[in-house]
Amino acid sequence: MYPTKTALILLDELAAWQKVNVSAFLTGGLMHGFPEMAGGPYRDNDDNFYLAMIREPVFVYGADSQTIRRTFERARSRGMAFSIYTRPLFTTSNDADNRASVAATPAAELDIVGLGLHGERKLVDKIVNGLKFLA
């Protein structure tokens, strides 16, 4: 068991492709913010090299918009650094536009469809308390 925990919280109503897309973006953000999440590179028996993956499990939860907002506020109130994905990001096509979209929106008005959390296990557990795994 790791002392840390990684959790993604996704809006239940998203299409399957959106859930996968949001998960990839959130996880990339977490890896940037927490490089210690990366394990070591892989090498097969034929000596082919493969890039490292995340070293520990990622728990994926589903939630409605009200529950995502509550989880967002829990993470913020505890001072946790985390990644977000908002609904308008489905219509942008690059990182600069993504960041501009978020920057133009007050925190209380962010239409959050995904959150990525990584931190001390007990803290993450408190933040995701009551959530169900994504079905």
C-alpha positions in Angstrom: 0.0 0.0 0.0 1.3 3.4 -0.9 1.2 6.4 1.5 -0.3 8.4 -1.3 -3.5 8.1 -3.4 -4.5 9.2 -6.8 -8.1 9.7 -7.7 -10.0 11.0 -10.7 -13.6 12.2 -10.3 -15.5 12.3 -13.6 -19.0 13.7 -14.4 -21.3 10.7 -14.8 -23.2 12.2 -17.8 -20.1 12.5 -20.0 -19.9 10.4 -23.2 -17.4 7.5 -23.0 -14.9 9.3 -25.2 -15.1 12.4 -23.0 -14.4 10.4 -19.9 -11.4 8.8 -21.4 -10.2 12.2 -22.8 -10.7 14.0 -19.5 -8.9 11.2 -17.6 -5.9 11.5 -19.8 -5.7 15.3 -19.4 -6.2 15.1 -15.6 -3.5 12.4 -15.2 -1.1 14.4 -17.3 -1.6 17.4 -15.1 -1.0 15.3 -12.0 2.2 13.8 -13.4 3.5 17.3 -14.1 2.7 18.5 -10.6 3.8 15.3 -8.9 6.7 13.8 -10.9 7.2 11.2 -8.1 4.1 9.5 -9.4 6.1 8.1 -12.2 7.5 4.6 -11.9 10.5 3.3 -13.8 10.7 2.6 -17.5 9.9 -0.8 -18.9 12.1 -3.1 -21.0 10.9 -6.4 -22.5 12.9 -9.6 -22.9 13.9 -8.5 -26.5 15.5 -5.4 -25.0 12.8 -3.0 -26.3 12.4 0.1 -24.2 9.0 1.5 -23.1 8.2 4.7 -21.2 7.3 4.7 -17.5 3.7 4.7 -16.3 2.2 5.8 -13.0 3.6 3.7 -10.2 0.4 3.3 -8.2 -3.3 2.6 -8.9 -5.6 5.4 -10.0 -9.0 5.3 -8.4 -11.7 6.6 -10.8 -15.0 7.9 -9.3 -18.2 9.0 -11.0 -20.3 11.9 -9.7 -23.0 14.3 -10.7 -22.3 18.0 -11.1 -23.3 18.9 -7.5 -21.0 16.2 -6.1 -18.1 17.3 -8.3 -18.6 20.8 -7.0 -18.6 19.6 -3.4 -15.4 17.6 -4.0 -13.8 20.6 -5.7 -14.5 22.8 -2.7 -13.3 20.1 -0.3 -10.0 19.9 -2.1 -9.6 23.7 -2.3 -10.5 24.2 1.4 -7.7 21.7 2.3 -5.1 23.5 0.2 -4.6 20.6 -2.1 -3.0 21.1 -5.5 -5.1 19.3 -8.1 -6.0 19.3 -11.8 -9.4 20.3 -13.3 -11.1 19.9 -16.6 -14.1 22.1 -17.4 -16.8 21.7 -20.0 -15.6 24.6 -22.2 -12.3 22.7 -22.8 -14.1 20.3 -25.1 -14.4 23.2 -27.6 -10.8 24.6 -27.4 -8.0 23.2 -29.4 -4.8 24.0 -27.6 -3.3 24.5 -24.2 -3.2 28.3 -24.4 -6.9 28.5 -25.1 -7.6 26.0 -22.3 -5.8 28.1 -19.8 -7.4 31.3 -21.1 -10.8 29.7 -20.7 -10.2 28.8 -17.1 -8.6 32.1 -16.3 -11.6 34.0 -17.6 -14.0 32.1 -15.2 -14.4 32.8 -11.5 -13.9 29.6 -9.4 -17.5 29.6 -8.4 -18.6 29.5 -12.0 -16.3 26.8 -13.3 -18.3 24.1 -15.0 -16.2 21.2 -13.7 -16.5 17.9 -15.4 -13.4 16.3 -14.0 -10.9 16.5 -11.1 -7.6 14.9 -10.6 -6.3 14.5 -7.0 -3.0 13.1 -5.7 -1.8 13.4 -2.2 -1.5 11.8 1.2 -3.9 8.8 1.3 -5.9 10.0 4.3 -6.4 13.5 2.9 -7.6 12.2 -0.5 -9.9 9.7 1.3 -11.5 12.6 3.2 -12.0 14.6 0.0 -13.5 11.7 -2.0 -15.5 10.4 1.0 -19.0 9.2 -0.1 -18.1 8.9 -3.8 -18.8 5.7 -5.8 -16.4 4.2 -8.3 -17.2 5.0 -11.9 -19.6 2.4 -13.3 
